[in-house]
């Protein structure tokens, strides 16, 4: 997967240069952001570790229900 956002998977904690998010986790976060059109991404952290990434996508359905259109949130 490639992204044009210019974000690098080298995310470093501000308080400690030795604490780094693993590359696999950073890639999953970037993938979630790249794949969502409208909605939100929530990252859950326990004991200084990313343990869950939640993606919520917003979809608006018109009156007839036949067409789906993404909703800006």
CHARMM-style PDB file with segment names, atoms N, HN, CA, C and O in Angstrom:
ATOM      1  N   UNK     1       0.846  -1.174   0.000  1.00  0.00      PROA
ATOM      2  CA  UNK     1       0.000   0.000   0.000  1.00  0.00      PROA
ATOM      3  C   UNK     1       0.890   1.234   0.000  1.00  0.00      PROA
ATOM      4  O   UNK     1       1.874   1.302   0.737  1.00  0.00      PROA
ATOM      5  N   UNK     2       0.542   2.200  -0.823  1.00  0.00      PROA
ATOM      6  HN  UNK     2      -0.257   2.145  -1.422  1.00  0.00      PROA
ATOM      7  CA  UNK     2       1.259   3.459  -0.817  1.00  0.00      PROA
ATOM      8  C   UNK     2       0.277   4.580  -0.548  1.00  0.00      PROA
ATOM      9  O   UNK     2      -0.883   4.517  -0.955  1.00  0.00      PROA
ATOM     10  N   UNK     3       0.746   5.596   0.135  1.00  0.00      PROA
ATOM     11  HN  UNK     3       1.689   5.648   0.465  1.00  0.00      PROA
ATOM     12  CA  UNK     3      -0.088   6.760   0.384  1.00  0.00      PROA
ATOM     13  C   UNK     3       0.657   7.994  -0.084  1.00  0.00      PROA
ATOM     14  O   UNK     3       1.887   8.029  -0.064  1.00  0.00      PROA
ATOM     15  N   UNK     4      -0.084   9.002  -0.504  1.00  0.00      PROA
ATOM     16  HN  UNK     4      -1.083   8.973  -0.520  1.00  0.00      PROA
ATOM     17  CA  UNK     4       0.516  10.247  -0.948  1.00  0.00      PROA
ATOM     18  C   UNK     4       0.524  11.281   0.164  1.00  0.00      PROA
ATOM     19  O   UNK     4       0.814  12.451  -0.085  1.00  0.00      PROA
ATOM     20  N   UNK     5       0.210  10.873   1.385  1.00  0.00      PROA
ATOM     21  HN  UNK     5      -0.026   9.923   1.588  1.00  0.00      PROA
ATOM     22  CA  UNK     5       0.097  11.819   2.490  1.00  0.00      PROA
ATOM     23  C   UNK     5       1.453  12.307   2.989  1.00  0.00      PROA
ATOM     24  O   UNK     5       1.522  13.331   3.668  1.00  0.00      PROA
ATOM     25  N   UNK     6       2.521  11.599   2.670  1.00  0.00      PROA
ATOM     26  HN  UNK     6       2.464  10.767   2.119  1.00  0.00      PROA
ATOM     27  CA  UNK     6       3.837  11.985   3.148  1.00  0.00      PROA
ATOM     28  C   UNK     6       4.090  11.545   4.577  1.00  0.00      PROA
ATOM     29  O   UNK     6       5.153  11.834   5.127  1.00  0.00      PROA
ATOM     30  N   UNK     7       3.135  10.849   5.195  1.00  0.00      PROA
ATOM     31  HN  UNK     7       2.272  10.614   4.748  1.00  0.00      PROA
ATOM     32  CA  UNK     7       3.323  10.386   6.571  1.00  0.00      PROA
ATOM     33  C   UNK     7       4.244   9.181   6.570  1.00  0.00      PROA
ATOM     34  O   UNK     7       4.087   8.268   5.759  1.00  0.00      PROA
ATOM     35  N   UNK     8       5.174   9.182   7.453  1.00  0.00      PROA
ATOM     36  HN  UNK     8       5.302   9.924   8.112  1.00  0.00      PROA
ATOM     37  CA  UNK     8       6.097   8.072   7.596  1.00  0.00      PROA
ATOM     38  C   UNK     8       5.653   7.205   8.770  1.00  0.00      PROA
ATOM     39  O   UNK     8       5.132   7.743   9.747  1.00  0.00      PROA
ATOM     40  N   UNK     9       5.835   5.895   8.714  1.00  0.00      PROA
ATOM     41  HN  UNK     9       6.258   5.458   7.920  1.00  0.00      PROA
ATOM     42  CA  UNK     9       5.453   5.034   9.834  1.00  0.00      PROA
ATOM     43  C   UNK     9       6.438   5.091  10.993  1.00  0.00      PROA
ATOM     44  O   UNK     9       6.502   4.151  11.785  1.00  0.00      PROA
ATOM     45  N   UNK    10       7.202   6.165  11.113  1.00  0.00      PROA
ATOM     46  HN  UNK    10       7.150   6.928  10.470  1.00  0.00      PROA
ATOM     47  CA  UNK    10       8.146   6.358  12.206  1.00  0.00      PROA
ATOM     48  C   UNK    10       7.540   7.333  13.200  1.00  0.00      PROA
ATOM     49  O   UNK    10       7.926   8.502  13.240  1.00  0.00      PROA
ATOM     50  N   UNK    11       6.604   6.867  13.994  1.00  0.00      PROA
ATOM     51  HN  UNK    11       6.290   5.918  13.961  1.00  0.00      PROA
ATOM     52  CA  UNK    11       5.941   7.726  14.971  1.00  0.00      PROA
ATOM     53  C   UNK    11       6.659   7.544  16.295  1.00  0.00      PROA
ATOM     54  O   UNK    11       6.785   6.424  16.790  1.00  0.00      PROA
ATOM     55  N   UNK    12       7.135   8.652  16.875  1.00  0.00      PROA
ATOM     56  HN  UNK    12       7.033   9.562  16.473  1.00  0.00      PROA
ATOM     57  CA  UNK    12       7.935   8.594  18.090  1.00  0.00      PROA
ATOM     58  C   UNK    12       7.239   9.369  19.192  1.00  0.00      PROA
ATOM     59  O   UNK    12       6.762  10.482  18.971  1.00  0.00      PROA
ATOM     60  N   UNK    13       7.179   8.781  20.383  1.00  0.00      PROA
ATOM     61  HN  UNK    13       7.567   7.877  20.563  1.00  0.00      PROA
ATOM     62  CA  UNK    13       6.592   9.466  21.535  1.00  0.00      PROA
ATOM     63  C   UNK    13       7.397  10.714  21.843  1.00  0.00      PROA
ATOM     64  O   UNK    13       8.627  10.698  21.803  1.00  0.00      PROA
ATOM     65  N   UNK    14       6.691  11.803  22.154  1.00  0.00      PROA
ATOM     66  HN  UNK    14       5.691  11.816  22.187  1.00  0.00      PROA
ATOM     67  CA  UNK    14       7.367  13.078  22.402  1.00  0.00      PROA
ATOM     68  C   UNK    14       8.235  13.033  23.650  1.00  0.00      PROA
ATOM     69  O   UNK    14       9.284  13.675  23.692  1.00  0.00      PROA
ATOM     70  N   UNK    15       7.815  12.284  24.673  1.00  0.00      PROA
ATOM     71  HN  UNK    15       6.963  11.763  24.639  1.00  0.00      PROA
ATOM     72  CA  UNK    15       8.542  12.289  25.934  1.00  0.00      PROA
ATOM     73  C   UNK    15       9.738  11.342  25.964  1.00  0.00      PROA
ATOM     74  O   UNK    15      10.627  11.493  26.802  1.00  0.00      PROA
ATOM     75  N   UNK    16       9.766  10.375  25.062  1.00  0.00      PROA
ATOM     76  HN  UNK    16       9.044  10.253  24.381  1.00  0.00      PROA
ATOM     77  CA  UNK    16      10.835   9.382  25.125  1.00  0.00      PROA
ATOM     78  C   UNK    16      11.190   8.912  23.723  1.00  0.00      PROA
ATOM     79  O   UNK    16      10.401   8.207  23.094  1.00  0.00      PROA
ATOM     80  N   UNK    17      12.348   9.286  23.229  1.00  0.00      PROA
ATOM     81  HN  UNK    17      12.989   9.858  23.740  1.00  0.00      PROA
ATOM     82  CA  UNK    17      12.762   8.916  21.886  1.00  0.00      PROA
ATOM     83  C   UNK    17      12.915   7.402  21.725  1.00  0.00      PROA
ATOM     84  O   UNK    17      12.849   6.894  20.605  1.00  0.00      PROA
ATOM     85  N   UNK    18      13.119   6.675  22.825  1.00  0.00      PROA
ATOM     86  HN  UNK    18      13.172   7.088  23.734  1.00  0.00      PROA
ATOM     87  CA  UNK    18      13.303   5.226  22.748  1.00  0.00      PROA
ATOM     88  C   UNK    18      11.983   4.490  22.531  1.00  0.00      PROA
ATOM     89  O   UNK    18      11.991   3.356  22.052  1.00  0.00      PROA
ATOM     90  N   UNK    19      10.860   5.101  22.870  1.00  0.00      PROA
ATOM     91  HN  UNK    19      10.854   6.022  23.259  1.00  0.00      PROA
ATOM     92  CA  UNK    19       9.548   4.463  22.682  1.00  0.00      PROA
ATOM     93  C   UNK    19       9.076   4.723  21.272  1.00  0.00      PROA
ATOM     94  O   UNK    19       8.805   5.865  20.901  1.00  0.00      PROA
ATOM     95  N   UNK    20       8.975   3.670  20.487  1.00  0.00      PROA
ATOM     96  HN  UNK    20       9.195   2.742  20.789  1.00  0.00      PROA
ATOM     97  CA  UNK    20       8.520   3.805  19.113  1.00  0.00      PROA
ATOM     98  C   UNK    20       7.325   2.881  18.896  1.00  0.00      PROA
ATOM     99  O   UNK    20       7.253   1.789  19.460  1.00  0.00      PROA
ATOM    100  N   UNK    21       6.392   3.341  18.067  1.00  0.00      PROA
ATOM    101  HN  UNK    21       6.450   4.227  17.608  1.00  0.00      PROA
ATOM    102  CA  UNK    21       5.283   2.484  17.672  1.00  0.00      PROA
ATOM    103  C   UNK    21       5.835   1.494  16.656  1.00  0.00      PROA
ATOM    104  O   UNK    21       6.523   1.896  15.718  1.00  0.00      PROA
ATOM    105  N   UNK    22       5.545   0.200  16.828  1.00  0.00      PROA
ATOM    106  HN  UNK    22       4.986  -0.126  17.591  1.00  0.00      PROA
ATOM    107  CA  UNK    22       6.039  -0.786  15.855  1.00  0.00      PROA
ATOM    108  C   UNK    22       5.564  -0.444  14.441  1.00  0.00      PROA
ATOM    109  O   UNK    22       4.456   0.060  14.256  1.00  0.00      PROA
ATOM    110  N   UNK    23       6.401  -0.719  13.458  1.00  0.00      PROA
ATOM    111  HN  UNK    23       7.301  -1.128  13.608  1.00  0.00      PROA
ATOM    112  CA  UNK    23       6.093  -0.387  12.064  1.00  0.00      PROA
ATOM    113  C   UNK    23       4.776  -1.004  11.615  1.00  0.00      PROA
ATOM    114  O   UNK    23       4.028  -0.376  10.865  1.00  0.00      PROA
ATOM    115  N   UNK    24       4.475  -2.244  12.068  1.00  0.00      PROA
ATOM    116  HN  UNK    24       5.083  -2.754  12.677  1.00  0.00      PROA
ATOM    117  CA  UNK    24       3.234  -2.903  11.652  1.00  0.00      PROA
ATOM    118  C   UNK    24       2.010  -2.126  12.153  1.00  0.00      PROA
ATOM    119  O   UNK    24       1.016  -1.988  11.441  1.00  0.00      PROA
ATOM    120  N   UNK    25       2.100  -1.625  13.383  1.00  0.00      PROA
ATOM    121  HN  UNK    25       2.908  -1.737  13.961  1.00  0.00      PROA
ATOM    122  CA  UNK    25       0.991  -0.869  13.980  1.00  0.00      PROA
ATOM    123  C   UNK    25       0.830   0.466  13.254  1.00  0.00      PROA
ATOM    124  O   UNK    25      -0.288   0.872  12.938  1.00  0.00      PROA
ATOM    125  N   UNK    26       1.930   1.138  12.994  1.00  0.00      PROA
ATOM    126  HN  UNK    26       2.839   0.809  13.251  1.00  0.00      PROA
ATOM    127  CA  UNK    26       1.879   2.405  12.271  1.00  0.00      PROA
ATOM    128  C   UNK    26       1.278   2.203  10.883  1.00  0.00      PROA
ATOM    129  O   UNK    26       0.485   3.026  10.425  1.00  0.00      PROA
ATOM    130  N   UNK    27       1.649   1.117  10.216  1.00  0.00      PROA
ATOM    131  HN  UNK    27       2.294   0.449  10.588  1.00  0.00      PROA
ATOM    132  CA  UNK    27       1.097   0.829   8.891  1.00  0.00      PROA
ATOM    133  C   UNK    27      -0.409   0.596   8.965  1.00  0.00      PROA
ATOM    134  O   UNK    27      -1.146   1.049   8.089  1.00  0.00      PROA
ATOM    135  N   UNK    28      -0.880  -0.108  10.004  1.00  0.00      PROA
ATOM    136  HN  UNK    28      -0.282  -0.476  10.716  1.00  0.00      PROA
ATOM    137  CA  UNK    28      -2.319  -0.346  10.166  1.00  0.00      PROA
ATOM    138  C   UNK    28      -3.066   0.968  10.382  1.00  0.00      PROA
ATOM    139  O   UNK    28      -4.156   1.157   9.841  1.00  0.00      PROA
ATOM    140  N   UNK    29      -2.491   1.872  11.164  1.00  0.00      PROA
ATOM    141  HN  UNK    29      -1.606   1.719  11.604  1.00  0.00      PROA
ATOM    142  CA  UNK    29      -3.114   3.179  11.396  1.00  0.00      PROA
ATOM    143  C   UNK    29      -3.187   3.957  10.082  1.00  0.00      PROA
ATOM    144  O   UNK    29      -4.233   4.513   9.746  1.00  0.00      PROA
ATOM    145  N   UNK    30      -2.093   3.997   9.349  1.00  0.00      PROA
ATOM    146  HN  UNK    30      -1.243   3.545   9.622  1.00  0.00      PROA
ATOM    147  CA  UNK    30      -2.080   4.701   8.061  1.00  0.00      PROA
ATOM    148  C   UNK    30      -3.051   4.075   7.068  1.00  0.00      PROA
ATOM    149  O   UNK    30      -3.702   4.789   6.307  1.00  0.00      PROA
ATOM    150  N   UNK    31      -3.154   2.748   7.068  1.00  0.00      PROA
ATOM    151  HN  UNK    31      -2.625   2.168   7.687  1.00  0.00      PROA
ATOM    152  CA  UNK    31      -4.086   2.052   6.177  1.00  0.00      PROA
ATOM    153  C   UNK    31      -5.523   2.433   6.514  1.00  0.00      PROA
ATOM    154  O   UNK    31      -6.329   2.678   5.617  1.00  0.00      PROA
ATOM    155  N   UNK    32      -5.845   2.484   7.808  1.00  0.00      PROA
ATOM    156  HN  UNK    32      -5.190   2.285   8.537  1.00  0.00      PROA
ATOM    157  CA  UNK    32      -7.196   2.857   8.236  1.00  0.00      PROA
ATOM    158  C   UNK    32      -7.535   4.271   7.781  1.00  0.00      PROA
ATOM    159  O   UNK    32      -8.634   4.521   7.287  1.00  0.00      PROA
ATOM    160  N   UNK    33      -6.590   5.200   7.948  1.00  0.00      PROA
ATOM    161  HN  UNK    33      -5.697   4.998   8.350  1.00  0.00      PROA
ATOM    162  CA  UNK    33      -6.815   6.591   7.541  1.00  0.00      PROA
ATOM    163  C   UNK    33      -6.962   6.688   6.023  1.00  0.00      PROA
ATOM    164  O   UNK    33      -7.817   7.430   5.540  1.00  0.00      PROA
ATOM    165  N   UNK    34      -6.162   5.969   5.276  1.00  0.00      PROA
ATOM    166  HN  UNK    34      -5.468   5.366   5.668  1.00  0.00      PROA
ATOM    167  CA  UNK    34      -6.205   6.027   3.815  1.00  0.00      PROA
ATOM    168  C   UNK    34      -7.491   5.435   3.253  1.00  0.00      PROA
ATOM    169  O   UNK    34      -7.954   5.862   2.195  1.00  0.00      PROA
ATOM    170  N   UNK    35      -8.079   4.453   3.948  1.00  0.00      PROA
ATOM    171  HN  UNK    35      -7.703   4.107   4.808  1.00  0.00      PROA
ATOM    172  CA  UNK    35      -9.240   3.746   3.412  1.00  0.00      PROA
ATOM    173  C   UNK    35     -10.586   4.331   3.800  1.00  0.00      PROA
ATOM    174  O   UNK    35     -11.605   3.905   3.257  1.00  0.00      PROA
ATOM    175  N   UNK    36     -10.633   5.283   4.711  1.00  0.00      PROA
ATOM    176  HN  UNK    36      -9.805   5.629   5.153  1.00  0.00      PROA
ATOM    177  CA  UNK    36     -11.915   5.831   5.142  1.00  0.00      PROA
ATOM    178  C   UNK    36     -12.182   7.132   4.391  1.00  0.00      PROA
ATOM    179  O   UNK    36     -11.302   7.983   4.270  1.00  0.00      PROA
ATOM    180  N   UNK    37     -13.410   7.274   3.887  1.00  0.00      PROA
ATOM    181  HN  UNK    37     -14.126   6.582   3.986  1.00  0.00      PROA
ATOM    182  CA  UNK    37     -13.758   8.499   3.157  1.00  0.00      PROA
ATOM    183  C   UNK    37     -14.324   9.551   4.100  1.00  0.00      PROA
ATOM    184  O   UNK    37     -13.878  10.698   4.082  1.00  0.00      PROA
ATOM    185  N   UNK    38     -15.300   9.177   4.926  1.00  0.00      PROA
ATOM    186  HN  UNK    38     -15.662   8.245   4.940  1.00  0.00      PROA
ATOM    187  CA  UNK    38     -15.885  10.066   5.926  1.00  0.00      PROA
ATOM    188  C   UNK    38     -16.094   9.262   7.191  1.00  0.00      PROA
ATOM    189  O   UNK    38     -16.618   8.150   7.130  1.00  0.00      PROA
ATOM    190  N   UNK    39     -15.703   9.787   8.324  1.00  0.00      PROA
ATOM    191  HN  UNK    39     -15.277  10.691   8.374  1.00  0.00      PROA
ATOM    192  CA  UNK    39     -15.900   9.081   9.575  1.00  0.00      PROA
ATOM    193  C   UNK    39     -14.795   9.390  10.557  1.00  0.00      PROA
ATOM    194  O   UNK    39     -14.249  10.493  10.572  1.00  0.00      PROA
ATOM    195  N   UNK    40     -14.467   8.401  11.385  1.00  0.00      PROA
ATOM    196  HN  UNK    40     -14.911   7.504  11.374  1.00  0.00      PROA
ATOM    197  CA  UNK    40     -13.445   8.623  12.398  1.00  0.00      PROA
ATOM    198  C   UNK    40     -12.643   7.356  12.642  1.00  0.00      PROA
ATOM    199  O   UNK    40     -13.112   6.242  12.405  1.00  0.00      PROA
ATOM    200  N   UNK    41     -11.415   7.557  13.124  1.00  0.00      PROA
ATOM    201  HN  UNK    41     -11.035   8.461  13.317  1.00  0.00      PROA
ATOM    202  CA  UNK    41     -10.521   6.465  13.510  1.00  0.00      PROA
ATOM    203  C   UNK    41     -10.225   6.666  14.989  1.00  0.00      PROA
ATOM    204  O   UNK    41      -9.829   7.757  15.398  1.00  0.00      PROA
ATOM    205  N   UNK    42     -10.412   5.625  15.796  1.00  0.00      PROA
ATOM    206  HN  UNK    42     -10.734   4.739  15.464  1.00  0.00      PROA
ATOM    207  CA  UNK    42     -10.091   5.693  17.228  1.00  0.00      PROA
ATOM    208  C   UNK    42      -8.995   4.681  17.518  1.00  0.00      PROA
ATOM    209  O   UNK    42      -9.089   3.516  17.131  1.00  0.00      PROA
ATOM    210  N   UNK    43      -7.953   5.141  18.204  1.00  0.00      PROA
ATOM    211  HN  UNK    43      -7.877   6.088  18.518  1.00  0.00      PROA
ATOM    212  CA  UNK    43      -6.836   4.271  18.572  1.00  0.00      PROA
ATOM    213  C   UNK    43      -6.884   4.076  20.074  1.00  0.00      PROA
ATOM    214  O   UNK    43      -6.831   5.041  20.835  1.00  0.00      PROA
ATOM    215  N   UNK    44      -6.984   2.814  20.502  1.00  0.00      PROA
ATOM    216  HN  UNK    44      -7.027   2.029  19.884  1.00  0.00      PROA
ATOM    217  CA  UNK    44      -7.082   2.488  21.924  1.00  0.00      PROA
ATOM    218  C   UNK    44      -5.708   2.035  22.406  1.00  0.00      PROA
ATOM    219  O   UNK    44      -5.069   1.178  21.796  1.00  0.00      PROA
ATOM    220  N   UNK    45      -5.266   2.633  23.521  1.00  0.00      PROA
ATOM    221  HN  UNK    45      -5.786   3.330  24.016  1.00  0.00      PROA
ATOM    222  CA  UNK    45      -3.927   2.360  24.064  1.00  0.00      PROA
ATOM    223  C   UNK    45      -4.055   1.873  25.496  1.00  0.00      PROA
ATOM    224  O   UNK    45      -4.775   2.477  26.292  1.00  0.00      PROA
ATOM    225  N   UNK    46      -3.369   0.790  25.837  1.00  0.00      PROA
ATOM    226  HN  UNK    46      -2.784   0.299  25.191  1.00  0.00      PROA
ATOM    227  CA  UNK    46      -3.283   0.261  27.206  1.00  0.00      PROA
ATOM    228  C   UNK    46      -1.815   0.010  27.512  1.00  0.00      PROA
ATOM    229  O   UNK    46      -1.099  -0.581  26.703  1.00  0.00      PROA
ATOM    230  N   UNK    47      -1.372   0.453  28.665  1.00  0.00      PROA
ATOM    231  HN  UNK    47      -1.954   0.933  29.322  1.00  0.00      PROA
ATOM    232  CA  UNK    47       0.021   0.254  29.090  1.00  0.00      PROA
ATOM    233  C   UNK    47       1.017   0.680  28.015  1.00  0.00      PROA
ATOM    234  O   UNK    47       1.958  -0.049  27.704  1.00  0.00      PROA
ATOM    235  N   UNK    48       0.799   1.869  27.451  1.00  0.00      PROA
ATOM    236  HN  UNK    48       0.035   2.462  27.704  1.00  0.00      PROA
ATOM    237  CA  UNK    48       1.686   2.438  26.437  1.00  0.00      PROA
ATOM    238  C   UNK    48       1.763   1.632  25.147  1.00  0.00      PROA
ATOM    239  O   UNK    48       2.719   1.772  24.384  1.00  0.00      PROA
ATOM    240  N   UNK    49       0.756   0.783  24.896  1.00  0.00      PROA
ATOM    241  HN  UNK    49      -0.020   0.670  25.516  1.00  0.00      PROA
ATOM    242  CA  UNK    49       0.735  -0.025  23.669  1.00  0.00      PROA
ATOM    243  C   UNK    49      -0.585   0.163  22.949  1.00  0.00      PROA
ATOM    244  O   UNK    49      -1.638   0.212  23.584  1.00  0.00      PROA
ATOM    245  N   UNK    50      -0.540   0.269  21.616  1.00  0.00      PROA
ATOM    246  HN  UNK    50       0.315   0.229  21.100  1.00  0.00      PROA
ATOM    247  CA  UNK    50      -1.756   0.309  20.816  1.00  0.00      PROA
ATOM    248  C   UNK    50      -2.339  -1.089  20.819  1.00  0.00      PROA
ATOM    249  O   UNK    50      -1.683  -2.042  20.397  1.00  0.00      PROA
ATOM    250  N   UNK    51      -3.580  -1.218  21.298  1.00  0.00      PROA
ATOM    251  HN  UNK    51      -4.113  -0.445  21.641  1.00  0.00      PROA
ATOM    252  CA  UNK    51      -4.201  -2.540  21.378  1.00  0.00      PROA
ATOM    253  C   UNK    51      -5.402  -2.676  20.449  1.00  0.00      PROA
ATOM    254  O   UNK    51      -5.879  -3.787  20.217  1.00  0.00      PROA
ATOM    255  N   UNK    52      -5.901  -1.546  19.909  1.00  0.00      PROA
ATOM    256  HN  UNK    52      -5.514  -0.644  20.097  1.00  0.00      PROA
ATOM    257  CA  UNK    52      -7.089  -1.624  19.067  1.00  0.00      PROA
ATOM    258  C   UNK    52      -7.171  -0.385  18.183  1.00  0.00      PROA
ATOM    259  O   UNK    52      -6.825   0.719  18.603  1.00  0.00      PROA
ATOM    260  N   UNK    53      -7.635  -0.587  16.956  1.00  0.00      PROA
ATOM    261  HN  UNK    53      -7.916  -1.484  16.615  1.00  0.00      PROA
ATOM    262  CA  UNK    53      -7.892   0.509  16.025  1.00  0.00      PROA
ATOM    263  C   UNK    53      -9.329   0.345  15.553  1.00  0.00      PROA
ATOM    264  O   UNK    53      -9.676  -0.668  14.947  1.00  0.00      PROA
ATOM    265  N   UNK    54     -10.175   1.352  15.834  1.00  0.00      PROA
ATOM    266  HN  UNK    54      -9.893   2.175  16.327  1.00  0.00      PROA
ATOM    267  CA  UNK    54     -11.578   1.303  15.435  1.00  0.00      PROA
ATOM    268  C   UNK    54     -11.823   2.293  14.314  1.00  0.00      PROA
ATOM    269  O   UNK    54     -11.383   3.441  14.380  1.00  0.00      PROA
ATOM    270  N   UNK    55     -12.528   1.846  13.285  1.00  0.00      PROA
ATOM    271  HN  UNK    55     -12.885   0.914  13.231  1.00  0.00      PROA
ATOM    272  CA  UNK    55     -12.886   2.709  12.160  1.00  0.00      PROA
ATOM    273  C   UNK    55     -14.404   2.825  12.114  1.00  0.00      PROA
ATOM    274  O   UNK    55     -15.115   1.820  12.107  1.00  0.00      PROA
ATOM    275  N   UNK    56     -14.891   4.067  12.083  1.00  0.00      PROA
ATOM    276  HN  UNK    56     -14.313   4.883  12.088  1.00  0.00      PROA
ATOM    277  CA  UNK    56     -16.334   4.309  11.953  1.00  0.00      PROA
ATOM    278  C   UNK    56     -16.550   5.132  10.695  1.00  0.00      PROA
ATOM    279  O   UNK    56     -16.099   6.274  10.603  1.00  0.00      PROA
ATOM    280  N   UNK    57     -17.240   4.549   9.729  1.00  0.00      PROA
ATOM    281  HN  UNK    57     -17.607   3.621   9.803  1.00  0.00      PROA
ATOM    282  CA  UNK    57     -17.508   5.255   8.486  1.00  0.00      PROA
ATOM    283  C   UNK    57     -18.958   5.713   8.464  1.00  0.00      PROA
ATOM    284  O   UNK    57     -19.863   4.961   8.828  1.00  0.00      PROA
ATOM    285  N   UNK    58     -19.173   6.955   8.033  1.00  0.00      PROA
ATOM    286  HN  UNK    58     -18.439   7.566   7.737  1.00  0.00      PROA
ATOM    287  CA  UNK    58     -20.508   7.546   7.967  1.00  0.00      PROA
ATOM    288  C   UNK    58     -21.068   7.351   6.561  1.00  0.00      PROA
ATOM    289  O   UNK    58     -20.390   7.619   5.569  1.00  0.00      PROA
ATOM    290  N   UNK    59     -22.317   6.880   6.486  1.00  0.00      PROA
ATOM    291  HN  UNK    59     -22.869   6.663   7.291  1.00  0.00      PROA
ATOM    292  CA  UNK    59     -22.979   6.676   5.204  1.00  0.00      PROA
ATOM    293  C   UNK    59     -24.389   7.254   5.296  1.00  0.00      PROA
ATOM    294  O   UNK    59     -25.125   6.947   6.233  1.00  0.00      PROA
ATOM    295  N   UNK    60     -24.766   8.086   4.331  1.00  0.00      PROA
ATOM    296  HN  UNK    60     -24.168   8.336   3.570  1.00  0.00      PROA
ATOM    297  CA  UNK    60     -26.129   8.633   4.266  1.00  0.00      PROA
ATOM    298  C   UNK    60     -26.875   7.902   3.165  1.00  0.00      PROA
ATOM    299  O   UNK    60     -26.370   7.741   2.055  1.00  0.00      PROA
ATOM    300  N   UNK    61     -28.069   7.466   3.483  1.00  0.00      PROA
ATOM    301  HN  UNK    61     -28.480   7.597   4.385  1.00  0.00      PROA
ATOM    302  CA  UNK    61     -28.926   6.785   2.519  1.00  0.00      PROA
ATOM    303  C   UNK    61     -30.029   7.760   2.138  1.00  0.00      PROA
ATOM    304  O   UNK    61     -30.654   8.347   3.022  1.00  0.00      PROA
ATOM    305  N   UNK    62     -30.291   7.953   0.826  1.00  0.00      PROA
ATOM    306  HN  UNK    62     -29.783   7.477   0.108  1.00  0.00      PROA
ATOM    307  CA  UNK    62     -31.321   8.907   0.413  1.00  0.00      PROA
ATOM    308  C   UNK    62     -32.724   8.358   0.733  1.00  0.00      PROA
ATOM    309  O   UNK    62     -32.853   7.224   1.194  1.00  0.00      PROA
ATOM    310  N   UNK    63     -33.756   9.152   0.493  1.00  0.00      PROA
ATOM    311  HN  UNK    63     -33.651  10.073   0.118  1.00  0.00      PROA
ATOM    312  CA  UNK    63     -35.136   8.802   0.845  1.00  0.00      PROA
ATOM    313  C   UNK    63     -35.574   7.470   0.245  1.00  0.00      PROA
ATOM    314  O   UNK    63     -36.220   6.679   0.932  1.00  0.00      PROA
ATOM    315  N   UNK    64     -35.244   7.202  -1.011  1.00  0.00      PROA
ATOM    316  HN  UNK    64     -34.719   7.846  -1.569  1.00  0.00      PROA
ATOM    317  CA  UNK    64     -35.673   5.960  -1.657  1.00  0.00      PROA
ATOM    318  C   UNK    64     -34.848   4.763  -1.192  1.00  0.00      PROA
ATOM    319  O   UNK    64     -35.264   3.618  -1.366  1.00  0.00      PROA
ATOM    320  N   UNK    65     -33.697   5.021  -0.610  1.00  0.00      PROA
ATOM    321  HN  UNK    65     -33.359   5.952  -0.470  1.00  0.00      PROA
ATOM    322  CA  UNK    65     -32.850   3.940  -0.106  1.00  0.00      PROA
ATOM    323  C   UNK    65     -32.039   3.247  -1.177  1.00  0.00      PROA
ATOM    324  O   UNK    65     -31.327   2.284  -0.891  1.00  0.00      PROA
ATOM    325  N   UNK    66     -32.137   3.731  -2.436  1.00  0.00      PROA
ATOM    326  HN  UNK    66     -32.715   4.513  -2.668  1.00  0.00      PROA
ATOM    327  CA  UNK    66     -31.444   3.038  -3.514  1.00  0.00      PROA
ATOM    328  C   UNK    66     -29.995   3.484  -3.700  1.00  0.00      PROA
ATOM    329  O   UNK    66     -29.163   2.705  -4.165  1.00  0.00      PROA
ATOM    330  N   UNK    67     -29.691   4.717  -3.344  1.00  0.00      PROA
ATOM    331  HN  UNK    67     -30.367   5.349  -2.966  1.00  0.00      PROA
ATOM    332  CA  UNK    67     -28.323   5.222  -3.518  1.00  0.00      PROA
ATOM    333  C   UNK    67     -27.688   5.487  -2.172  1.00  0.00      PROA
ATOM    334  O   UNK    67     -28.328   6.032  -1.273  1.00  0.00      PROA
ATOM    335  N   UNK    68     -26.423   5.102  -2.031  1.00  0.00      PROA
ATOM    336  HN  UNK    68     -25.903   4.659  -2.762  1.00  0.00      PROA
ATOM    337  CA  UNK    68     -25.662   5.398  -0.815  1.00  0.00      PROA
ATOM    338  C   UNK    68     -24.732   6.539  -1.116  1.00  0.00      PROA
ATOM    339  O   UNK    68     -24.122   6.585  -2.184  1.00  0.00      PROA
ATOM    340  N   UNK    69     -24.616   7.461  -0.189  1.00  0.00      PROA
ATOM    341  HN  UNK    69     -25.112   7.424   0.679  1.00  0.00      PROA
ATOM    342  CA  UNK    69     -23.705   8.590  -0.339  1.00  0.00      PROA
ATOM    343  C   UNK    69     -23.010   8.819   0.993  1.00  0.00      PROA
ATOM    344  O   UNK    69     -23.657   8.869   2.039  1.00  0.00      PROA
ATOM    345  N   UNK    70     -21.700   8.956   0.950  1.00  0.00      PROA
ATOM    346  HN  UNK    70     -21.175   8.915   0.100  1.00  0.00      PROA
ATOM    347  CA  UNK    70     -20.945   9.201   2.180  1.00  0.00      PROA
ATOM    348  C   UNK    70     -21.332  10.550   2.752  1.00  0.00      PROA
ATOM    349  O   UNK    70     -21.589  11.499   2.012  1.00  0.00      PROA
ATOM    350  N   UNK    71     -21.372  10.631   4.069  1.00  0.00      PROA
ATOM    351  HN  UNK    71     -21.163   9.859   4.671  1.00  0.00      PROA
ATOM    352  CA  UNK    71     -21.767  11.841   4.795  1.00  0.00      PROA
ATOM    353  C   UNK    71     -20.548  12.467   5.415  1.00  0.00      PROA
ATOM    354  O   UNK    71     -19.776  11.777   6.081  1.00  0.00      PROA
ATOM    355  N   UNK    72     -20.349  13.762   5.217  1.00  0.00      PROA
ATOM    356  HN  UNK    72     -20.977  14.323   4.676  1.00  0.00      PROA
ATOM    357  CA  UNK    72     -19.274  14.461   5.894  1.00  0.00      PROA
ATOM    358  C   UNK    72     -19.649  14.619   7.351  1.00  0.00      PROA
ATOM    359  O   UNK    72     -20.750  15.072   7.667  1.00  0.00      PROA
ATOM    360  N   UNK    73     -18.736  14.248   8.249  1.00  0.00      PROA
ATOM    361  HN  UNK    73     -17.842  13.881   7.993  1.00  0.00      PROA
ATOM    362  CA  UNK    73     -19.033  14.379   9.676  1.00  0.00      PROA
ATOM    363  C   UNK    73     -18.266  15.490  10.306  1.00  0.00      PROA
ATOM    364  OT1 UNK    73     -18.402  15.732  11.505  1.00  0.00      PROA
TER     365      UNK     73
END
